[in-house]
Amino acid sequence: MALKALDIYKLLPKKNCKECGDPTCLTFAMKLAGGKADVELCPYLDEAAKSVLGATTRPPIRLVRLGIGERSFAIGEEVVLYRHEKTFYHQPGILFKIADTISPDEISAITTRVRDEFFTRVGADLRFNGIAIENASGSVDQFARAVEMVEKVADLPLVLMSADPTAMAAALTHCGTYRPLIHTATSENRKEFCTLAKQHGCPLVVRAKTIDELAQLTRDCTADGVQDLLLDLSPESLEAFIVRSTAVRQLAITRAAPDLGYPVFLDAAVMDLQDAGIVMGIAKYASVIVTSPLSPVASKTALTLRQNIYTDPQKPIQMNPGLYRVGNPGKDAPVLMTVNFSLTFFTLQGYLESTRLPCFMLIVDTEGLSVLTAVAAGKLSEMLVKDSIKKFAVEDEVSHRKLIIPGYASPLSGRIEEATGWKVMVGPRDAAEIGEYLHEEWKK
Ligand code: SF4
């Protein structure tokens, strides 16, 4: 059972010396309780206290990093079963799987695509994370050559997929220092794979048919000195994956089975319904998902879903307040005021772009709340609009004094007019109608 912050605090030396990086022992205890600090940071803890605290306060799911450099990514360190209880912290890496039997040109094209392709949504660049190379040929040399080819094209996180320790050793000579994920150790080849993982400092996937066997395997691997592990649940169906992944997550975060406290690996490419596998992997706790290269539509769907599931439900996605330009607006361009809830911003911006009428967007700081919520909560006020006009020097940008406000902010129109001295025009409630509105109202 996890200790509560107060119980942890009782075990701390209470010097309030800040050497752990926290201002007080109490804040350190709170971090420990949330699995967000390491007991080793306090130099005054004796070994007995460390062993009590270490067992109960380390993150219930181990943090593991794949790859090195700019595109490397961390997974694990999750603390809840349901997103709304807190948040999910580390989004799953999604990697395109290629067989070592495909042509060098195809290997190069897929790797280049993962290296370069991205699309921007609500201000974030969304991309796939790397390449998984499968030793489908069974040939040691062919596997190593395919890995070498990928390495030549891009520095991306890799998953090396082979059950043959000799093939794995050959592939690791090309990328072993870049922390590729080794897939996969079973009870048969565990010794050899642990040796390779230790030798190259790489994370290792372990695979077994039952949860008990998986727990035994992770115990054996940690005894062999490999700590950075992932779990392949060997699901024979989508349903089996959901059942096992949920059980593993539950047992891990409640610390009922610490040997299962590792991120989950999913090979969606071997599932009958790959797209459904990806969706379930994202929603149900997979931390590394391997898939065949996806179509543009499926790519956007997967990346959008991942972004949505892994945003913090307690923090609306926000834009920086400011004056934004759409096109190249001149002194007579309209000024449209709205809130800094990013979905509002990007929706309105998209519709404004399609009108082809250059304009300014004055984005005011409502702490990420939507228009309706901000008005109801008193976060959108005439003084905020007045201060924003001044702060972002809107009067220097345009020669007129007309401000278009969102339809849902109409109850504030009189007060905004009074406070700012600007003529307020109430725009539509639905951003989709902004083009028609500007066409009919702006040039009057
Ligand atoms: Fe307290 Fe230890 Fe942190 Fe010092 S280092 S403030 S004693 S928890």
Residues whose N, C-alpha, C, O or C-beta is under 5 A from the ligand:
A	BS01	SF4	L12 P13 K14 K15 N16 C17 K18 E19 C20 D22 T24 C25 F28 L41 C42 P43 Y44
